[in-house]
Amino acid sequence: MLQQISARDLSQRLASGEPPLVLDVREPGEIAIARMPGAVEIPMNDVPRRLAELPAEREIVVVCHHGMRSAQVAVFLADRGYGRVLNLAGGIDGWSLQVDPSVARY
């Protein structure tokens, strides 16, 4: 079952001693508009061939625009043995609305 995390909860987790790895699966043009600070940026279609860049033992929060593509990637990772994968509910748009209004909405 896909697990979700809210933008507010992710913000608190990022400020903790053991922050999760944030994986942004949006396209480069989208990231240029609204960047998630500190995120590993791998477009959705590149994730399968770049799995080696993602540590399986670390908690990963997957992010996209509204949470649909990231949900697909989160399931993909979980199916490949990544044990701690969460989807950012509402995506970068939710992050802008709930946590950081300086992040552009598009």
N, C-alpha and C positions, 0 to 999 in steps of 0.2 A: 504494500500500500504506500502510495506517495505521501510523504510528510511535507508539510508546509511550515514556513516561518513568516511571521509578520515583519514588516519593515522596522517597527519599533523594537521588537525582540532582537532582530538582527543587529540593530544599532547598539543595543546593550551588550550583545555577545561580542561585537567587534571591539568594544572598549574593555573587554575582559582580558585576563591573563593568557587565555588560550583561544584566540579568535579563530573562527572557521576560515577556510579558503573560500573566497568568493570567485565563482566562475561566471563570467559574463559571456553569453553565447550569442549576443547580437552581432550584426554586421558592422564593419568598420565605419560606415557612414552614420549609423545610429550612435555608435560610441562617440564619434566626433561631436555630436549634438549634446549628448548627456553622458558624462563619464562617471563611473562608480569608482571612487578612489581606492587604490590598492587591489583592484580585481585583476585576476588572470583573464585575459581576453582571447577567447578561442571561438570563432564563429561556429554555430551549430553544426554545419555540414563538415567542419574540419575536426570535430571532436573524435570520431572513430579512429582517425589516423594519428591523432596526437594524445592518445590515452596515456602514454608513458610520461607525459608532463604533469599528470595529476596523481598525487600520492593517495593510494588506496586506503591507507591507514588514517588519513586526516578527514575531519568533517568538512564537507563541501556544501556550500549554498549556491545553487544555480540561479542565475538572473537573466531575464530578457526584458522586453518592453512592458508586457502586461502579465506574463506568467505562463503563457501557453507553450512556447518553444522550450522554455526552461524546464517545464514539467516533463516534456518528452525526453530531454537530455537527462534529467534526474532519473527517470525510469530506466533509460539506456544504461546509465552508470550503475544503478542498483543491480540490474540484470547481469552486469559484468563483475560483480563481487565487491563493488564499493559499498561498504556497510553503513556509512553515515552520510546520507545525501538528503538535502532539504531543498525545496523549491521556494523561492521568494514570492509569496502571495502578492499579487498586484504589480510585480516587476519593478523596474526603475521608475515607472510612473507612480506607483504606490510609495516608493522611497521619497520621491519629490514631494508628494502630498503629505506624508506622515512624518518625515524625518528632516529632510534637507531641501527647503524650497529654493535654494540657489541652483539646484539641478534642474536644467531646462526640461520642460514637458513638450512632447511632440506627438 
